[in-house]
Amino acid sequence: MELRWLEAFVAVAEELHFGRAADRLGIAQSPLSQTVRRLERELDTSLFDRSTRSVALTPAGHALLPHVRRAFGELELGREAARAVDGLVHGTVAIGFSGALNHHTLSPLTRAVRARYPGITLALTGRVMTDGGVVQVERGELDIAFVGLPIDPSPLASRLVAREPLGVVLPVDHPLAGRPEIDLADLSGDPFVSTPVSAGSALQRLAVEACARAGFRPEVVQETSDPFLILTLVSAGVGVALMTSSIEMVVPPGAVYRPLRDESVHMQHAIAWRADDPSQVLRAVLDVAEEVLPTPE
């Protein structure tokens, strides 16, 4: 069994598409398919259900995948240990974040890591909501995820890095746009733009809870998992959206951000990682995070 066979298997398992997996590995699709076939012959089992329209893991493929990921993780730890002999830190840390919501926290971390550890590569993945980030860290697909607290009980460690109040983004021509503060109850008849419940967004859950306390259930007329697109839709007059205060700096023309009056709800921004991950590279990034993103009092 060759290492490149396992690399091909993981690429197809994660992409569930031979064409995209081939592009990811920088090879043609035909050699990739042949490589996967060799692995299946070696194991004497089928790893993928293939059709003209889709690719899916078989039960055998699902069983194999976590073991291969752990094996690659051990190889990476071995590389880190070997490189550490020269006194430098080398390696890759995969970070998931949710775009507009993390622009105040992600940038200070990535800049500090790159300045202090030029040998560390940061692989950044956007549009990662809280629930998805937790799952991807648990699976080893991400090393760190920016999440909203609380998260469901899991083997992950987490640390609060920022706390900010909830406010509302309104179309600039909204009747309440001229007020310095907004009573949330005054928006009970407005259409809302939000992330879908299925996206697993901590902000979405927080917004629904705040509306419930104000005595209404928001009428969501448009859903998207992209926070920047939410702002664009509000500026287009589609509806209003509950967002955190740091979003004010990136609100597009045609929309305004206003704080909520007498609303004590705050978004709890955190980072999450596997507590049992022995990676020296991950530890180096977490140490930098503790300096540049200290837990707020």
C-alpha positions in Angstrom: 0.0 0.0 0.0 1.5 3.3 -1.1 1.0 6.7 0.6 -0.2 8.3 -2.6 -3.0 5.8 -2.7 -4.2 7.0 0.7 -3.8 10.6 -0.3 -6.0 9.9 -3.3 -8.6 8.2 -1.1 -8.8 11.1 1.3 -9.1 13.7 -1.5 -12.0 11.8 -3.1 -13.6 11.1 0.3 -13.6 14.8 1.2 -14.6 16.2 -2.2 -17.0 13.4 -3.1 -16.1 14.3 -6.7 -13.3 12.7 -8.7 -12.8 15.9 -10.9 -12.4 18.2 -7.9 -10.2 15.7 -6.1 -8.0 15.4 -9.2 -7.7 19.3 -9.3 -6.8 19.4 -5.7 -4.0 16.8 -6.1 -2.8 18.4 -9.3 -3.3 15.3 -11.4 -5.6 14.1 -14.2 -8.9 12.4 -13.3 -8.1 9.1 -15.0 -4.9 8.4 -13.0 -6.7 9.3 -9.8 -9.4 6.8 -10.5 -6.8 4.1 -11.3 -5.1 4.9 -8.0 -8.3 4.5 -6.0 -9.0 1.2 -7.8 -5.5 -0.1 -6.8 -6.3 0.7 -3.1 -9.6 -1.0 -3.4 -8.0 -4.1 -4.9 -5.4 -4.0 -2.1 -8.1 -3.9 0.5 -10.4 -6.3 -1.4 -13.4 -4.0 -0.9 -15.2 -1.1 -2.5 -14.6 2.3 -0.9 -16.9 4.4 -3.0 -20.4 4.0 -4.6 -20.0 5.6 -8.0 -22.6 6.7 -10.4 -22.7 9.2 -13.3 -24.0 11.9 -11.1 -22.6 11.3 -7.6 -19.9 9.7 -5.5 -20.5 8.4 -2.0 -18.5 6.6 0.6 -19.4 2.9 1.2 -19.5 1.6 4.8 -16.0 0.4 4.3 -14.9 3.8 3.1 -16.5 5.5 6.2 -14.7 3.0 8.4 -11.3 3.6 6.8 -11.4 7.4 6.6 -10.7 8.3 10.3 -7.8 5.9 10.5 -6.2 7.3 7.4 -6.7 10.8 8.7 -5.0 9.8 12.0 -2.2 8.3 10.1 -1.6 11.5 8.2 -1.8 13.4 11.5 0.9 11.2 12.9 3.1 11.8 9.8 2.6 15.6 10.2 3.6 15.4 13.9 6.7 13.5 12.8 7.6 16.2 10.4 7.1 18.8 13.1 9.4 16.9 15.5 12.1 16.6 12.8 12.0 20.2 11.9 12.0 21.3 15.6 15.6 20.2 15.8 16.6 23.5 14.1 14.7 25.5 16.8 12.0 26.7 14.4 8.3 25.9 14.2 7.1 24.6 10.8 3.7 23.3 9.8 0.2 24.1 8.8 -2.8 25.1 11.0 -6.2 25.0 9.4 -8.6 27.7 10.8 -12.3 28.0 10.1 -14.2 31.3 10.5 -17.5 32.9 9.5 -16.4 35.8 7.4 -17.8 39.2 8.4 -18.4 38.2 12.0 -14.7 37.4 12.7 -13.0 40.3 11.0 -12.1 41.8 14.4 -10.6 38.6 15.7 -9.2 36.7 12.8 -6.9 39.5 11.4 -5.0 40.2 14.6 -4.3 36.5 15.1 -3.2 35.7 11.5 -0.9 38.8 11.4 0.7 38.0 14.7 1.3 34.3 13.8 2.8 35.2 10.4 5.1 37.8 12.0 6.3 35.5 14.8 6.4 32.2 13.0 7.1 32.5 9.3 7.4 28.8 9.1 3.7 28.3 9.9 1.2 28.2 7.1 -2.3 29.2 8.0 -5.0 27.5 5.8 -8.1 29.7 6.2 -11.6 28.5 5.4 -14.5 31.0 5.4 -18.3 30.6 5.9 -17.7 28.1 8.8 -20.6 28.5 11.3 -20.4 27.3 14.9 -22.0 23.9 14.5 -20.0 23.1 11.4 -16.8 24.3 12.9 -17.2 22.1 15.9 -17.8 19.1 13.8 -14.8 19.8 11.5 -12.5 20.3 14.4 -13.7 17.0 16.0 -13.0 15.2 12.7 -9.6 16.8 12.3 -10.5 18.7 9.2 -9.8 22.0 11.0 -7.3 22.6 13.8 -9.1 25.8 15.2 -12.6 27.1 14.6 -14.0 30.5 15.6 -17.3 29.7 17.2 -20.1 31.3 19.2 -20.6 30.1 22.8 -22.1 28.1 24.2 -21.3 25.0 22.2 -22.8 21.6 22.7 -20.8 19.3 25.0 -17.8 17.8 23.1 -14.2 16.8 23.6 -13.1 20.2 22.3 -11.5 22.9 24.4 -12.7 26.5 23.9 -11.8 30.0 25.1 -13.7 33.2 24.9 -11.9 35.8 22.8 -14.4 38.6 22.4 -17.9 39.8 23.6 -20.0 42.2 21.6 -23.6 43.4 21.8 -26.4 42.6 19.3 -27.7 45.4 17.1 -29.8 45.7 14.0 -28.9 46.5 10.4 -31.6 48.5 8.6 -32.1 49.8 5.1 -31.1 53.4 5.0 -34.7 54.4 4.1 -36.3 52.4 6.9 -38.6 54.5 9.1 -36.4 53.8 12.2 -33.1 54.3 10.5 -32.7 57.8 11.9 -33.0 56.8 15.5 -29.8 56.4 17.5 -31.1 53.3 19.2 -33.9 50.8 18.3 -36.4 49.0 20.4 -36.3 45.4 19.2 -40.1 45.1 19.7 -40.6 47.9 17.1 -39.3 45.4 14.4 -41.9 42.8 15.1 -43.7 43.5 11.8 -40.6 43.7 9.7 -39.2 41.1 7.3 -35.9 39.6 8.4 -32.8 38.4 6.6 -31.0 35.6 8.5 -28.8 32.6 8.2 -30.8 29.3 7.9 -31.4 27.3 11.0 -29.7 24.4 9.3 -26.4 26.4 9.0 -25.8 26.0 12.7 -25.1 29.7 13.4 -24.8 30.8 17.0 -25.7 34.3 16.0 -29.0 33.1 14.4 -29.9 31.3 17.7 -29.0 34.4 19.7 -31.2 36.6 17.4 -34.2 34.3 17.7 -33.9 34.2 21.5 -33.7 38.0 21.6 -36.8 38.4 19.5 -38.7 35.9 21.7 -37.8 38.0 24.7 -39.2 41.0 22.9 -42.5 39.2 22.3 -42.4 38.1 18.7 -41.0 35.5 16.3 -39.2 37.1 13.4 -40.6 36.6 9.9 -37.6 35.5 7.9 -38.1 36.2 4.1 -34.5 35.5 2.9 -31.9 33.1 4.2 -28.2 32.9 3.4 -25.1 31.6 5.2 -22.9 34.4 4.0 -22.9 37.4 6.5 -21.7 39.8 3.7 -24.6 38.8 1.6 -27.0 39.4 4.5 -25.7 43.0 4.6 -26.1 43.3 0.9 -29.7 42.1 1.0 -30.5 44.5 3.8 -29.0 47.4 1.8 -31.2 46.3 -1.1 -34.3 46.7 1.1 -35.1 43.0 1.4 -35.5 43.2 5.2 -33.6 43.9 8.5 -31.0 41.7 10.2 -29.8 41.3 13.7 -26.0 41.4 13.7 -23.1 42.1 16.2 -21.7 45.6 16.7 -18.4 45.1 14.9 -20.4 44.7 11.7 -20.9 48.5 11.7 -17.5 49.0 10.1 -18.4 46.9 7.0 -22.0 47.8 6.4 -22.4 48.7 2.7 -24.0 51.9 1.4 -27.8 51.6 1.5 -27.8 50.2 5.1 -27.1 51.5 8.6 -26.3 49.7 11.9 -28.1 50.8 15.0 -27.6 49.4 18.6 -30.6 48.0 20.4 -32.0 49.9 23.4 -32.1 48.1 26.7 -30.9 44.9 25.1 -28.2 43.1 27.2 -27.7 40.2 24.8 -24.1 39.7 23.7 -22.4 37.4 21.2 -19.7 35.3 22.9 -16.9 34.8 20.3 -14.5 32.0 21.1 -11.9 29.7 19.5 -12.3 25.9 19.8 -9.7 23.2 19.3 -9.1 19.5 20.1 -7.8 19.4 23.7 -5.9 16.2 23.0 -4.1 17.4 19.9 -0.3 17.2 20.6 0.7 19.4 17.6 3.5 21.8 18.6 2.4 24.0 15.7 -1.1 24.2 17.0 0.2 25.0 20.5 2.3 27.9 19.1 -0.7 29.4 17.4 -2.8 29.0 20.5 -0.1 30.8 22.6 -0.1 33.7 20.1 -3.9 33.8 20.3 -3.8 34.1 24.1 -1.6 37.1 23.7 -3.4 39.0 20.9 -6.9 37.8 21.8 -7.0 37.7 25.6 -10.2 36.6 27.3 -12.3 39.7 28.0 -13.1 40.4 31.6 
